[in-house]
Amino acid sequence: MLVYEERLKDSMLGRMETRLKIVSLLTVVIIFVSLKDRGLLALGVLGLAGAALATGIRPSAMVKKMLWLLPFTGLLIVLFPFFTPGEPVWTLSTPLFRLAASGAGVTKAVYLALRVVNAALAVSLLVQTTPLSKLLHGFRQLRLPGIMVSLVAFTLRYVQVFHDEIRRMQLAMKARGFRRGRHLLHRRSMQVTGLMLGSLFLRSYQRGERIYLAMLSRGYHSDSDCCGHCPPGARDWLTGTALVAFGLGLKLAEWRGLAIWL
Amino acid sequence: MALIEINNLYFRYKDGTQALRGLTLRIEGGRKTAILGPNGAGKSTMLLHLNGIHLAQQGEVLFAGEAVSRSNERQVRSRVGMVFQDPDDQVFSATVWEDVAFGPSNMGLSHKEIEARVHAALKATGMWDYAGKAPYHLSYGQKKRVAIAGILAMDPEVIILDEPVAFLDPRGKDTVFAILNELNRRGATVIIATHDVDLAAEWADDVIVIAGGRCLAQGGTELLVNERVIREAELRYPVVARIFQELPELELPVLPGNVPAAVAALRRHLFAVKGK
């Protein structure tokens, strides 16, 4: 899970004003997505990875987070070469069917991979250096519709709730001697899991209700204005400008055709 | 004028449960009030009214003479703080610090003010050393203290606690009550809802007994040794009182409900014996 890390509080990005951080990272991602040169895109990845390292995000943690992307985009990346029409560069022949990967498809896959990695790095830079409350507040100050911000806030809040409830229920089931079946179609396991999911839903609903009341009683309202307005300082502008300048530099390099050497 | 007045309050939940049926009571400012009653008596529903979360469907809830309504509910929430029974319902942020800052942030305070309040609240509850920790790594008692700190940081005039010491170990209970007493000493009105008659008898200045969505009795701790109240509210006598029930030979006019009353009664009896 992507979560804020307290120890990154004093890093350059950790201290940066939230709105400026959101806008500059978003700008960088948009610029990177528009890049048409593979080399420059890869340079972008290196740049952001460098920024992440400089911020203090551990390389192992970074790789772990990338693995989370696999179920979402990994499949697309793997399949792209096979369903994009074009000159075949590699063929898989079996007695039943023949699969051909096209050159254009491979290129497309590489682009997608690089862009996704870029975006993921930018998101993890943002989320890991910003406490959730500040992040949501930043979105609100940037005039993102309140309902969207609330949706994000509650989703994150309730994922934790669901997780806790499942853990408690599983523990209680274990305590009464329940063991999951050895295979997916084990009848009793399926039955118990079904019942558990049902009551998980109900229990989470009730708990969610209590949580919401507890939030209300501490003065929560959807347009809650936390932290006041602290304008960005010179240092924030400097960091933001550096980030955007890095992106613009790459774009400029592409435009002037300076990327031939890559 | 009482700080909080509830007059003929009715409340029915959406599922049809009639939780309050003509509840009328008064809570004085600056006192320690215990609200007792069996499960399902309407205690929690009533508490949610004090905080402006439920609004009166019929009857009225007055805070400092003003009816709690949709127009002033937010203001009431910052003046009346509520600590929920299960700290897991209340404490949810990534760090203890952030969680305690949740209420003050909602009040729209400046960053500096928020920092000062969070610091003071965590110091008062002895949780300052845990400010950077994630709440789910804390023990139950510590989470409870964080939940209380989260309310203290809003600096309310009234602090309400629903079952404040349920599931706490003896040390945890003592800590919570030390915090509450200190708050009360500084002028805050403290209200707790509880099933624990011993606790109410030892701690409270005022006692309110609720049953079936109505106020059964309101007064001092002597209510807790009142046979009719105990029977109708399905409570039981405090342990101290039960000891004296077994000693009819002392011929006490009133059963003592807590330790100081018991000590006073015994002293009187011993001196009387000595005098003979």
Interface residues (C-beta under 8 A of the other chain):
Chain A: V3 Y4 E6 P131 L132 S133 H137 R157 Q160 D164 R207 R210 I211 L213 A214 M215 L216 S217 R218 G219 Y220 H221 S224 D225 C226 C227 G228 C230
Chain B: L48 N51 I53 R74 R77 S78 G81 M82 F84 D86 D88 D89 Q90 F92 S93 A94 T95 E98 A101 F102 G103 S105 N106 M107 G108 L109 S110 H111 I114 G132 G150 I151 M154
